[in-house]
Amino acid sequence: MSINTSANPVMADSSAPVAAQHPLLQPLDIGGLSVENRLMVAPMAGVTDNPFRRLCKSFGAGHAVSEMIIADTALYASKKSLYRANFDNEIAPISAQIAGAEPDKLAEAARYQIDNGAQIIDINMGCPAKKVCRKLAGSALLQDEDLVARLLDAAVGAVDAPVTLKTRLGYENGRENILRVARRAEQAGIAAIAIHGRTREDMYTGTARYELIREVKDSIGIPVIANGDIDSPEKAQYVYEMTGCDAVMIGRAAQGQPWLFRDIGHFLRTGERLPAPSIREIKEIVLAHLQELYDFYGEYSGCRIARKHIAWYTTGIPNSNAFRQAMYGKESTAGQFRVVEDFLCTHQ
Protein backbone atom coordinates (compact mmCIF):
# COMPACT_ATOMS: atom_id res chain seq x y z
CA MET A 1 0.00 0.00 0.00
CA SER A 2 1.20 3.56 -0.59
CA ILE A 3 0.12 7.10 0.11
CA ASN A 4 -1.75 8.55 -2.84
CA THR A 5 -0.67 12.16 -3.29
CA SER A 6 -2.87 12.85 -6.30
CA ALA A 7 -6.21 14.63 -6.07
CA ASN A 8 -8.66 12.19 -4.53
CA PRO A 9 -12.32 13.20 -4.31
CA VAL A 10 -13.06 10.45 -1.81
CA MET A 11 -10.33 11.39 0.65
CA ALA A 12 -10.07 15.13 0.05
CA ASP A 13 -13.75 15.58 -0.86
CA SER A 14 -12.97 18.59 -3.07
CA SER A 15 -15.69 18.29 -5.72
CA ALA A 16 -17.63 21.44 -4.80
CA PRO A 17 -17.21 24.41 -7.16
CA VAL A 18 -14.59 26.85 -5.94
CA ALA A 19 -17.07 29.73 -6.00
CA ALA A 20 -19.30 27.91 -3.50
CA GLN A 21 -16.54 26.90 -1.15
CA HIS A 22 -15.76 28.27 2.26
CA PRO A 23 -12.89 30.81 2.17
CA LEU A 24 -10.59 28.33 3.92
CA LEU A 25 -11.10 25.89 1.05
CA GLN A 26 -10.15 28.36 -1.65
CA PRO A 27 -6.60 28.73 -3.02
CA LEU A 28 -4.15 31.05 -1.29
CA ASP A 29 -1.44 33.03 -3.02
CA ILE A 30 1.91 33.00 -1.22
CA GLY A 31 4.40 35.19 -2.99
CA GLY A 32 3.04 34.31 -6.40
CA LEU A 33 2.68 30.57 -5.71
CA SER A 34 -0.78 29.08 -5.34
CA VAL A 35 -1.59 26.81 -2.39
CA GLU A 36 -4.58 24.55 -3.10
CA ASN A 37 -6.49 25.48 0.05
CA ARG A 38 -5.95 27.17 3.40
CA LEU A 39 -5.77 24.14 5.69
CA MET A 40 -2.10 23.76 6.54
CA VAL A 41 0.11 21.29 8.36
CA ALA A 42 2.32 22.95 10.98
CA PRO A 43 6.01 22.06 10.92
CA MET A 44 6.80 19.71 13.81
CA ALA A 45 10.28 18.33 14.46
CA GLY A 46 10.28 14.55 14.30
CA VAL A 47 6.75 14.44 12.91
CA THR A 48 6.21 16.31 9.65
CA ASP A 49 8.60 14.29 7.56
CA ASN A 50 8.08 13.53 3.89
CA PRO A 51 5.68 10.56 4.43
CA PHE A 52 3.56 12.46 6.96
CA ARG A 53 3.34 15.60 4.83
CA ARG A 54 2.20 13.59 1.83
CA LEU A 55 -0.29 11.67 3.96
CA CYS A 56 -1.89 14.87 5.28
CA LYS A 57 -2.08 16.29 1.77
CA SER A 58 -3.82 13.12 0.59
CA PHE A 59 -6.50 13.89 3.18
CA GLY A 60 -7.03 17.41 1.95
CA ALA A 61 -4.35 19.58 3.57
CA GLY A 62 -3.49 22.33 1.11
CA HIS A 63 0.04 22.96 2.34
CA ALA A 64 2.65 21.40 4.60
CA VAL A 65 5.95 22.80 5.84
CA SER A 66 9.01 20.60 6.40
CA GLU A 67 10.61 19.83 9.71
CA MET A 68 13.00 22.50 10.96
CA ILE A 69 16.48 22.35 9.43
CA ILE A 70 19.26 24.14 11.34
CA ALA A 71 21.18 26.75 9.31
CA ASP A 72 24.58 25.14 9.75
CA THR A 73 26.47 23.90 6.67
CA ALA A 74 28.35 21.40 8.82
CA LEU A 75 25.05 19.58 9.43
CA TYR A 76 23.65 19.55 5.88
CA ALA A 77 25.18 16.18 5.08
CA SER A 78 24.03 14.56 8.32
CA LYS A 79 21.60 11.69 7.99
CA LYS A 80 18.88 13.57 9.87
CA SER A 81 19.21 16.68 7.69
CA LEU A 82 19.14 14.67 4.48
CA TYR A 83 15.87 13.05 5.56
CA ARG A 84 14.38 16.40 6.57
CA ALA A 85 15.35 17.98 3.25
CA ASN A 86 13.93 15.14 1.15
CA PHE A 87 11.04 16.44 -0.95
CA ASP A 88 10.62 13.45 -3.30
CA ASN A 89 7.10 12.99 -4.69
CA GLU A 90 5.64 15.94 -2.77
CA ILE A 91 2.82 18.07 -4.08
CA ALA A 92 4.00 21.58 -4.90
CA PRO A 93 4.59 24.15 -3.62
CA ILE A 94 7.31 22.67 -1.42
CA SER A 95 8.21 24.61 1.73
CA ALA A 96 11.43 24.07 3.70
CA GLN A 97 11.73 25.47 7.21
CA ILE A 98 15.09 26.78 8.38
CA ALA A 99 16.25 28.06 11.77
CA GLY A 100 19.27 30.01 12.90
CA ALA A 101 20.54 33.11 14.65
CA GLU A 102 23.22 34.33 12.20
CA PRO A 103 22.00 36.28 9.14
CA ASP A 104 24.76 35.02 6.83
CA LYS A 105 24.15 31.39 7.75
CA LEU A 106 20.38 31.77 7.45
CA ALA A 107 20.78 33.28 3.98
CA GLU A 108 23.07 30.44 2.97
CA ALA A 109 20.57 27.89 4.28
CA ALA A 110 17.80 29.53 2.29
CA ARG A 111 19.82 29.35 -0.93
CA TYR A 112 20.75 25.73 -0.20
CA GLN A 113 17.14 24.65 0.23
CA ILE A 114 16.00 26.41 -2.95
CA ASP A 115 18.78 24.60 -4.84
CA ASN A 116 17.57 21.41 -3.13
CA GLY A 117 14.08 21.74 -4.61
CA ALA A 118 12.18 23.91 -2.13
CA GLN A 119 9.94 26.61 -3.61
CA ILE A 120 9.15 28.44 -0.35
CA ILE A 121 11.50 29.15 2.56
CA ASP A 122 9.94 29.26 6.03
CA ILE A 123 11.85 30.83 8.94
CA ASN A 124 11.36 29.33 12.39
CA MET A 125 10.99 31.90 15.16
CA GLY A 126 8.45 29.88 17.10
CA CYS A 127 10.08 26.70 18.39
CA PRO A 128 10.09 26.80 22.23
CA ALA A 129 12.44 23.83 22.74
CA LYS A 130 15.28 24.54 25.17
CA LYS A 131 17.99 23.12 22.92
CA VAL A 132 16.88 25.50 20.15
CA CYS A 133 16.41 28.52 22.38
CA ARG A 134 19.82 28.01 24.00
CA LYS A 135 21.31 28.81 20.59
CA LEU A 136 19.19 31.97 20.44
CA ALA A 137 17.11 30.45 17.65
CA GLY A 138 13.42 29.63 17.39
CA SER A 139 11.24 31.68 19.71
CA ALA A 140 14.28 32.96 21.66
CA LEU A 141 14.89 35.36 18.77
CA LEU A 142 11.82 37.34 19.79
CA GLN A 143 13.89 38.83 22.60
CA ASP A 144 16.01 40.72 20.06
CA GLU A 145 13.91 42.56 17.49
CA ASP A 146 16.97 44.06 15.80
CA LEU A 147 18.34 40.58 15.17
CA VAL A 148 14.90 39.46 13.97
CA ALA A 149 14.95 42.27 11.41
CA ARG A 150 18.45 41.39 10.18
CA LEU A 151 17.57 37.72 9.84
CA LEU A 152 14.40 38.48 7.89
CA ASP A 153 16.21 40.88 5.56
CA ALA A 154 19.02 38.38 4.98
CA ALA A 155 16.72 35.47 4.12
CA VAL A 156 14.43 37.48 1.84
CA GLY A 157 17.39 39.02 0.05
CA ALA A 158 19.12 35.68 -0.46
CA VAL A 159 16.56 33.94 -2.66
CA ASP A 160 14.27 34.68 -5.56
CA ALA A 161 11.43 32.80 -3.89
CA PRO A 162 8.76 33.51 -1.27
CA VAL A 163 9.93 33.55 2.33
CA THR A 164 7.43 32.99 5.13
CA LEU A 165 7.69 33.27 8.92
CA LYS A 166 6.45 30.98 11.71
CA THR A 167 6.47 32.65 15.11
CA ARG A 168 4.72 33.17 18.45
CA LEU A 169 3.10 36.08 20.27
CA GLY A 170 6.37 36.91 21.98
CA TYR A 171 8.96 35.47 24.32
CA GLU A 172 7.32 36.29 27.66
CA ASN A 173 3.78 36.89 28.83
CA GLY A 174 3.15 40.57 29.33
CA ARG A 175 5.79 41.46 26.76
CA GLU A 176 4.09 40.20 23.60
CA ASN A 177 5.69 41.93 20.61
CA ILE A 178 4.03 40.13 17.74
CA LEU A 179 2.56 43.33 16.28
CA ARG A 180 6.01 44.91 15.87
CA VAL A 181 7.52 41.68 14.58
CA ALA A 182 4.71 41.19 12.06
CA ARG A 183 4.99 44.75 10.75
CA ARG A 184 8.75 44.37 10.41
CA ALA A 185 8.26 41.05 8.62
CA GLU A 186 5.95 42.67 6.09
CA GLN A 187 8.47 45.48 5.62
CA ALA A 188 11.20 42.90 4.95
CA GLY A 189 9.16 41.27 2.22
CA ILE A 190 7.93 38.21 4.09
CA ALA A 191 5.18 36.64 1.98
CA ALA A 192 3.03 35.24 4.83
CA ILE A 193 3.22 34.89 8.60
CA ALA A 194 2.01 31.96 10.71
CA ILE A 195 1.38 32.80 14.37
CA HIS A 196 1.03 30.33 17.21
CA GLY A 197 -1.23 31.95 19.79
CA ARG A 198 1.14 31.44 22.71
CA THR A 199 4.39 32.96 23.95
CA ARG A 200 7.57 30.98 24.40
CA GLU A 201 6.94 31.15 28.15
CA ASP A 202 3.63 29.33 27.62
CA MET A 203 5.30 26.47 25.75
CA TYR A 204 2.17 24.35 25.03
CA THR A 205 0.33 24.99 28.30
CA GLY A 206 -2.92 26.86 28.77
CA THR A 207 -4.96 27.82 25.76
CA ALA A 208 -3.99 29.66 22.61
CA ARG A 209 -4.87 33.35 22.52
CA TYR A 210 -6.34 34.50 19.24
CA GLU A 211 -7.02 38.17 20.02
CA LEU A 212 -3.49 39.25 19.12
CA ILE A 213 -3.63 37.25 15.90
CA ARG A 214 -6.73 39.28 15.03
CA GLU A 215 -4.83 42.50 15.75
CA VAL A 216 -2.02 41.40 13.48
CA LYS A 217 -4.48 40.56 10.71
CA ASP A 218 -5.98 44.04 11.03
CA SER A 219 -2.54 45.66 10.95
CA ILE A 220 -0.74 44.11 7.97
CA GLY A 221 -1.53 43.23 4.38
CA ILE A 222 0.24 39.89 3.94
CA PRO A 223 -1.55 36.57 4.63
CA VAL A 224 -1.86 35.70 8.33
CA ILE A 225 -2.06 32.03 9.29
CA ALA A 226 -3.54 31.17 12.70
CA ASN A 227 -2.04 28.29 14.67
CA GLY A 228 -2.63 26.76 18.09
CA ASP A 229 -5.25 24.41 19.58
CA ILE A 230 -7.11 23.82 16.31
CA ASP A 231 -8.24 20.28 16.94
CA SER A 232 -11.68 19.94 15.37
CA PRO A 233 -13.75 21.19 12.42
CA GLU A 234 -15.69 23.47 14.72
CA LYS A 235 -12.50 24.94 16.17
CA ALA A 236 -11.13 25.64 12.69
CA GLN A 237 -14.32 27.55 11.85
CA TYR A 238 -14.21 29.41 15.18
CA VAL A 239 -10.57 30.47 14.77
CA TYR A 240 -11.23 31.66 11.24
CA GLU A 241 -14.17 33.79 12.40
CA MET A 242 -12.37 34.99 15.54
CA THR A 243 -9.16 36.10 13.84
CA GLY A 244 -10.20 36.85 10.27
CA CYS A 245 -7.12 34.84 9.31
CA ASP A 246 -6.24 33.86 5.77
CA ALA A 247 -5.50 30.23 6.70
CA VAL A 248 -5.37 27.87 9.66
CA MET A 249 -2.41 25.70 10.60
CA ILE A 250 -2.85 22.43 12.46
CA GLY A 251 -0.08 20.72 14.37
CA ARG A 252 -0.40 18.33 17.29
CA ALA A 253 -4.06 17.51 16.60
CA ALA A 254 -3.04 15.83 13.33
CA GLN A 255 -0.78 13.37 15.12
CA GLY A 256 -2.56 10.04 14.84
CA GLN A 257 -5.48 11.52 12.90
CA PRO A 258 -4.28 12.93 9.56
CA TRP A 259 -7.88 12.60 8.34
CA LEU A 260 -8.65 15.72 10.42
CA PHE A 261 -8.07 17.81 7.28
CA ARG A 262 -10.71 15.80 5.42
CA ASP A 263 -13.10 16.21 8.35
CA ILE A 264 -12.58 19.98 8.45
CA GLY A 265 -13.08 20.30 4.71
CA HIS A 266 -16.32 18.33 4.83
CA PHE A 267 -17.61 20.39 7.76
CA LEU A 268 -16.80 23.69 6.07
CA ARG A 269 -18.63 22.56 2.93
CA THR A 270 -21.69 21.01 4.53
CA GLY A 271 -21.93 22.11 8.16
CA GLU A 272 -21.97 18.44 9.09
CA ARG A 273 -19.41 16.22 10.77
CA LEU A 274 -18.15 13.06 9.14
CA PRO A 275 -18.38 9.95 11.30
CA ALA A 276 -15.16 8.88 12.96
CA PRO A 277 -13.17 6.43 10.83
CA SER A 278 -13.79 2.78 11.61
CA ILE A 279 -11.01 0.57 12.94
CA ARG A 280 -10.91 -1.04 9.50
CA GLU A 281 -10.27 2.36 7.90
CA ILE A 282 -7.69 3.23 10.53
CA LYS A 283 -5.94 -0.07 9.90
CA GLU A 284 -5.62 0.68 6.19
CA ILE A 285 -4.27 4.17 6.89
CA VAL A 286 -1.81 2.99 9.55
CA LEU A 287 -0.44 0.10 7.52
CA ALA A 288 0.02 2.30 4.45
CA HIS A 289 1.78 4.91 6.56
CA LEU A 290 4.04 2.30 8.14
CA GLN A 291 5.09 0.99 4.75
CA GLU A 292 5.91 4.51 3.61
CA LEU A 293 8.02 5.07 6.73
CA TYR A 294 9.88 1.79 6.23
CA ASP A 295 10.56 2.57 2.57
CA PHE A 296 11.69 6.11 3.39
CA TYR A 297 13.92 5.48 6.42
CA GLY A 298 14.96 1.87 6.00
CA GLU A 299 14.87 -1.02 8.43
CA TYR A 300 16.48 0.38 11.58
CA SER A 301 15.21 3.98 11.63
CA GLY A 302 11.88 3.12 10.02
CA CYS A 303 10.98 0.74 12.83
CA ARG A 304 11.88 3.24 15.53
CA ILE A 305 10.34 6.34 13.98
CA ALA A 306 7.10 4.46 13.34
CA ARG A 307 6.61 3.74 17.05
CA LYS A 308 5.30 7.19 17.99
CA HIS A 309 2.89 7.22 15.05
CA ILE A 310 1.54 3.80 16.02
CA ALA A 311 1.06 5.01 19.59
CA TRP A 312 -0.88 8.06 18.40
CA TYR A 313 -3.07 6.05 16.03
CA THR A 314 -4.01 3.47 18.66
CA THR A 315 -4.71 5.83 21.57
CA GLY A 316 -8.20 5.16 22.92
CA ILE A 317 -8.58 1.71 21.39
CA PRO A 318 -9.31 -0.97 24.05
CA ASN A 319 -6.20 -2.75 25.37
CA SER A 320 -3.96 -0.33 23.47
CA ASN A 321 -1.63 0.27 26.43
CA ALA A 322 -0.64 -3.38 26.64
CA PHE A 323 -0.39 -3.55 22.85
CA ARG A 324 1.97 -0.58 22.71
CA GLN A 325 4.32 -2.09 25.27
CA ALA A 326 4.53 -5.23 23.15
CA MET A 327 4.93 -3.20 19.98
CA TYR A 328 7.82 -1.18 21.41
CA GLY A 329 9.75 -4.41 21.86
CA LYS A 330 9.70 -5.27 18.17
CA GLU A 331 13.06 -4.56 16.57
CA SER A 332 12.18 -5.32 12.94
CA THR A 333 9.80 -3.62 10.54
CA ALA A 334 8.24 -6.96 9.63
CA GLY A 335 7.57 -7.83 13.25
CA GLN A 336 6.22 -4.39 14.01
CA PHE A 337 3.95 -4.39 10.97
CA ARG A 338 2.58 -7.82 11.90
CA VAL A 339 1.69 -6.97 15.50
CA VAL A 340 0.01 -3.72 14.42
CA GLU A 341 -2.01 -5.52 11.78
CA ASP A 342 -3.01 -8.27 14.21
CA PHE A 343 -4.02 -5.82 16.93
CA LEU A 344 -6.19 -3.74 14.63
CA CYS A 345 -7.74 -6.81 13.01
CA THR A 346 -8.95 -8.01 16.40
CA HIS A 347 -10.81 -4.70 16.92
CA GLN A 348 -12.53 -4.41 13.52
NUTORRO-725487 format. One record per residue (C-alpha): x, y, z; residue in one letter; chain. Coordinates in Angstrom, 3 decimals. Example, Ala and Ser with C-alpha at 12.3 -4.5 7.8 and 13.67 -1.06 7.14 Angstrom:
BEGIN
12.300  -4.500  7.800  A  A
13.670  -1.060  7.140  S  A
END
This chain:
BEGIN
0.000  0.000  0.000  M  A
1.201  3.556  -0.587  S  A
0.123  7.097  0.106  I  A
-1.750  8.548  -2.844  N  A
-0.669  12.160  -3.289  T  A
-2.870  12.852  -6.302  S  A
-6.207  14.633  -6.071  A  A
-8.655  12.188  -4.527  N  A
-12.319  13.204  -4.314  P  A
-13.060  10.452  -1.814  V  A
-10.331  11.388  0.646  M  A
-10.069  15.125  0.052  A  A
-13.755  15.578  -0.857  D  A
-12.975  18.594  -3.069  S  A
-15.686  18.290  -5.722  S  A
-17.632  21.441  -4.795  A  A
-17.206  24.412  -7.158  P  A
-14.590  26.849  -5.935  V  A
-17.075  29.730  -6.001  A  A
-19.304  27.912  -3.505  A  A
-16.541  26.902  -1.152  Q  A
-15.757  28.266  2.265  H  A
-12.892  30.815  2.166  P  A
-10.585  28.331  3.917  L  A
-11.099  25.894  1.051  L  A
-10.145  28.357  -1.655  Q  A
-6.604  28.725  -3.021  P  A
-4.153  31.049  -1.285  L  A
-1.436  33.033  -3.018  D  A
1.912  32.998  -1.217  I  A
4.403  35.191  -2.994  G  A
3.035  34.309  -6.402  G  A
2.682  30.571  -5.707  L  A
-0.781  29.081  -5.335  S  A
-1.589  26.806  -2.394  V  A
-4.578  24.553  -3.103  E  A
-6.490  25.480  0.048  N  A
-5.947  27.165  3.400  R  A
-5.772  24.136  5.689  L  A
-2.099  23.762  6.541  M  A
0.115  21.295  8.364  V  A
2.317  22.949  10.976  A  A
6.010  22.057  10.924  P  A
6.805  19.713  13.814  M  A
10.279  18.330  14.455  A  A
10.282  14.550  14.304  G  A
6.748  14.435  12.909  V  A
6.209  16.315  9.654  T  A
8.603  14.290  7.561  D  A
8.079  13.532  3.894  N  A
5.679  10.565  4.426  P  A
3.557  12.462  6.959  F  A
3.343  15.602  4.829  R  A
2.196  13.591  1.828  R  A
-0.294  11.671  3.955  L  A
-1.887  14.866  5.279  C  A
-2.076  16.288  1.769  K  A
-3.819  13.116  0.594  S  A
-6.498  13.888  3.176  F  A
-7.032  17.414  1.945  G  A
-4.352  19.584  3.566  A  A
-3.493  22.329  1.111  G  A
0.035  22.958  2.337  H  A
2.649  21.396  4.602  A  A
5.952  22.798  5.842  V  A
9.006  20.605  6.398  S  A
10.606  19.833  9.713  E  A
13.000  22.498  10.964  M  A
16.477  22.350  9.430  I  A
19.256  24.136  11.341  I  A
21.176  26.746  9.311  A  A
24.583  25.140  9.747  D  A
26.468  23.900  6.670  T  A
28.348  21.404  8.822  A  A
25.047  19.584  9.433  L  A
23.653  19.549  5.879  Y  A
25.178  16.180  5.078  A  A
24.030  14.560  8.320  S  A
21.603  11.694  7.986  K  A
18.880  13.572  9.871  K  A
19.214  16.683  7.693  S  A
19.136  14.668  4.481  L  A
15.868  13.054  5.555  Y  A
14.376  16.399  6.566  R  A
15.346  17.978  3.253  A  A
13.928  15.140  1.154  N  A
11.035  16.436  -0.952  F  A
10.624  13.454  -3.300  D  A
7.101  12.991  -4.691  N  A
5.645  15.940  -2.767  E  A
2.815  18.072  -4.081  I  A
3.998  21.582  -4.896  A  A
4.585  24.153  -3.619  P  A
7.313  22.666  -1.424  I  A
8.215  24.607  1.727  S  A
11.427  24.074  3.704  A  A
11.728  25.473  7.208  Q  A
15.095  26.778  8.379  I  A
16.251  28.064  11.767  A  A
19.275  30.007  12.899  G  A
20.545  33.113  14.653  A  A
23.216  34.325  12.199  E  A
21.995  36.277  9.144  P  A
24.759  35.018  6.825  D  A
24.147  31.386  7.747  K  A
20.381  31.770  7.451  L  A
20.783  33.284  3.979  A  A
23.075  30.440  2.973  E  A
20.574  27.891  4.281  A  A
17.796  29.535  2.294  A  A
19.821  29.346  -0.930  R  A
20.747  25.733  -0.201  Y  A
17.143  24.651  0.234  Q  A
16.002  26.407  -2.952  I  A
18.781  24.595  -4.840  D  A
17.573  21.409  -3.133  N  A
14.083  21.741  -4.605  G  A
12.183  23.910  -2.133  A  A
9.941  26.611  -3.608  Q  A
9.148  28.441  -0.348  I  A
11.496  29.152  2.559  I  A
9.943  29.265  6.031  D  A
11.855  30.827  8.938  I  A
11.362  29.333  12.391  N  A
10.988  31.900  15.155  M  A
8.455  29.879  17.104  G  A
10.081  26.702  18.391  C  A
10.091  26.800  22.233  P  A
12.440  23.834  22.735  A  A
15.283  24.540  25.173  K  A
17.991  23.119  22.916  K  A
16.885  25.496  20.146  V  A
16.411  28.524  22.384  C  A
19.820  28.006  23.998  R  A
21.306  28.806  20.589  K  A
19.188  31.971  20.437  L  A
17.112  30.446  17.653  A  A
13.423  29.632  17.386  G  A
11.242  31.681  19.713  S  A
14.278  32.957  21.660  A  A
14.891  35.359  18.768  L  A
11.816  37.337  19.792  L  A
13.887  38.834  22.602  Q  A
16.014  40.719  20.060  D  A
13.912  42.563  17.487  E  A
16.966  44.064  15.799  D  A
18.341  40.575  15.167  L  A
14.905  39.458  13.965  V  A
14.947  42.266  11.411  A  A
18.446  41.390  10.182  R  A
17.566  37.720  9.844  L  A
14.398  38.480  7.890  L  A
16.213  40.878  5.562  D  A
19.018  38.382  4.979  A  A
16.721  35.471  4.116  A  A
14.429  37.483  1.841  V  A
17.386  39.020  0.054  G  A
19.118  35.684  -0.462  A  A
16.559  33.941  -2.658  V  A
14.268  34.678  -5.564  D  A
11.430  32.795  -3.892  A  A
8.761  33.507  -1.273  P  A
9.935  33.546  2.334  V  A
7.425  32.991  5.133  T  A
7.690  33.275  8.916  L  A
6.455  30.984  11.710  K  A
6.470  32.646  15.110  T  A
4.723  33.167  18.455  R  A
3.096  36.081  20.273  L  A
6.368  36.911  21.982  G  A
8.959  35.475  24.323  Y  A
7.317  36.291  27.658  E  A
3.780  36.889  28.832  N  A
3.151  40.572  29.327  G  A
5.789  41.465  26.758  R  A
4.094  40.205  23.600  E  A
5.687  41.931  20.614  N  A
4.030  40.126  17.736  I  A
2.558  43.326  16.277  L  A
6.009  44.906  15.867  R  A
7.515  41.678  14.584  V  A
4.706  41.191  12.056  A  A
4.993  44.751  10.748  R  A
8.747  44.370  10.405  R  A
8.256  41.047  8.620  A  A
5.947  42.674  6.092  E  A
8.472  45.477  5.617  Q  A
11.204  42.902  4.955  A  A
9.158  41.273  2.221  G  A
7.930  38.212  4.092  I  A
5.177  36.641  1.976  A  A
3.030  35.242  4.827  A  A
3.215  34.895  8.596  I  A
2.007  31.962  10.707  A  A
1.382  32.802  14.367  I  A
1.035  30.331  17.215  H  A
-1.232  31.947  19.788  G  A
1.136  31.445  22.713  R  A
4.386  32.962  23.952  T  A
7.570  30.978  24.396  R  A
6.936  31.146  28.155  E  A
3.630  29.330  27.616  D  A
5.302  26.471  25.746  M  A
2.172  24.348  25.030  Y  A
0.335  24.991  28.301  T  A
-2.919  26.861  28.772  G  A
-4.956  27.822  25.756  T  A
-3.986  29.655  22.607  A  A
-4.871  33.354  22.519  R  A
-6.343  34.500  19.244  Y  A
-7.024  38.167  20.022  E  A
-3.493  39.251  19.121  L  A
-3.633  37.255  15.905  I  A
-6.728  39.278  15.029  R  A
-4.829  42.499  15.753  E  A
-2.017  41.399  13.480  V  A
-4.475  40.565  10.714  K  A
-5.979  44.041  11.028  D  A
-2.539  45.661  10.949  S  A
-0.740  44.112  7.968  I  A
-1.526  43.228  4.381  G  A
0.239  39.886  3.940  I  A
-1.549  36.573  4.632  P  A
-1.863  35.696  8.326  V  A
-2.056  32.028  9.287  I  A
-3.537  31.173  12.699  A  A
-2.037  28.285  14.669  N  A
-2.627  26.764  18.090  G  A
-5.252  24.411  19.582  D  A
-7.106  23.823  16.307  I  A
-8.243  20.276  16.943  D  A
-11.682  19.938  15.366  S  A
-13.749  21.194  12.416  P  A
-15.694  23.470  14.724  E  A
-12.504  24.940  16.173  K  A
-11.130  25.643  12.694  A  A
-14.322  27.546  11.849  Q  A
-14.208  29.410  15.181  Y  A
-10.570  30.472  14.771  V  A
-11.233  31.663  11.236  Y  A
-14.168  33.786  12.399  E  A
-12.375  34.993  15.537  M  A
-9.163  36.097  13.843  T  A
-10.197  36.852  10.269  G  A
-7.120  34.836  9.311  C  A
-6.236  33.860  5.766  D  A
-5.497  30.233  6.700  A  A
-5.368  27.871  9.664  V  A
-2.415  25.704  10.597  M  A
-2.850  22.430  12.460  I  A
-0.076  20.717  14.367  G  A
-0.396  18.325  17.295  R  A
-4.058  17.511  16.602  A  A
-3.045  15.834  13.334  A  A
-0.785  13.369  15.115  Q  A
-2.558  10.044  14.842  G  A
-5.477  11.521  12.895  Q  A
-4.277  12.931  9.561  P  A
-7.876  12.599  8.337  W  A
-8.649  15.720  10.419  L  A
-8.067  17.809  7.284  F  A
-10.711  15.801  5.420  R  A
-13.096  16.209  8.348  D  A
-12.575  19.976  8.451  I  A
-13.076  20.298  4.710  G  A
-16.324  18.327  4.834  H  A
-17.612  20.394  7.757  F  A
-16.796  23.693  6.073  L  A
-18.630  22.561  2.935  R  A
-21.694  21.012  4.529  T  A
-21.933  22.115  8.160  G  A
-21.971  18.442  9.089  E  A
-19.415  16.221  10.772  R  A
-18.148  13.064  9.142  L  A
-18.384  9.948  11.299  P  A
-15.155  8.879  12.963  A  A
-13.171  6.432  10.831  P  A
-13.789  2.781  11.607  S  A
-11.013  0.575  12.935  I  A
-10.910  -1.041  9.495  R  A
-10.270  2.362  7.900  E  A
-7.689  3.233  10.530  I  A
-5.942  -0.070  9.902  K  A
-5.621  0.676  6.186  E  A
-4.269  4.167  6.893  I  A
-1.806  2.990  9.547  V  A
-0.435  0.105  7.518  L  A
0.023  2.299  4.450  A  A
1.775  4.910  6.563  H  A
4.045  2.300  8.138  L  A
5.089  0.987  4.750  Q  A
5.914  4.506  3.607  E  A
8.025  5.074  6.734  L  A
9.881  1.790  6.228  Y  A
10.561  2.574  2.571  D  A
11.687  6.110  3.394  F  A
13.925  5.485  6.425  Y  A
14.956  1.872  5.997  G  A
14.870  -1.023  8.426  E  A
16.484  0.382  11.580  Y  A
15.214  3.985  11.628  S  A
11.880  3.117  10.021  G  A
10.977  0.742  12.826  C  A
11.880  3.238  15.529  R  A
10.343  6.343  13.975  I  A
7.103  4.459  13.343  A  A
6.608  3.744  17.053  R  A
5.304  7.186  17.995  K  A
2.887  7.220  15.053  H  A
1.542  3.800  16.018  I  A
1.065  5.011  19.590  A  A
-0.882  8.062  18.400  W  A
-3.068  6.047  16.033  Y  A
-4.008  3.473  18.657  T  A
-4.710  5.832  21.573  T  A
-8.203  5.160  22.917  G  A
-8.578  1.712  21.391  I  A
-9.311  -0.968  24.051  P  A
-6.198  -2.747  25.371  N  A
-3.960  -0.325  23.471  S  A
-1.627  0.269  26.428  N  A
-0.642  -3.385  26.641  A  A
-0.390  -3.552  22.853  F  A
1.972  -0.583  22.712  R  A
4.319  -2.092  25.271  Q  A
4.533  -5.231  23.151  A  A
4.926  -3.201  19.978  M  A
7.824  -1.175  21.412  Y  A
9.745  -4.408  21.859  G  A
9.699  -5.271  18.167  K  A
13.060  -4.563  16.568  E  A
12.184  -5.319  12.936  S  A
9.796  -3.624  10.543  T  A
8.236  -6.960  9.628  A  A
7.569  -7.834  13.254  G  A
6.221  -4.386  14.011  Q  A
3.954  -4.394  10.974  F  A
2.580  -7.823  11.896  R  A
1.687  -6.966  15.505  V  A
0.011  -3.717  14.424  V  A
-2.011  -5.523  11.780  E  A
-3.008  -8.275  14.207  D  A
-4.022  -5.824  16.925  F  A
-6.195  -3.736  14.632  L  A
-7.738  -6.815  13.007  C  A
-8.949  -8.005  16.400  T  A
-10.810  -4.696  16.920  H  A
-12.535  -4.413  13.523  Q  A
END
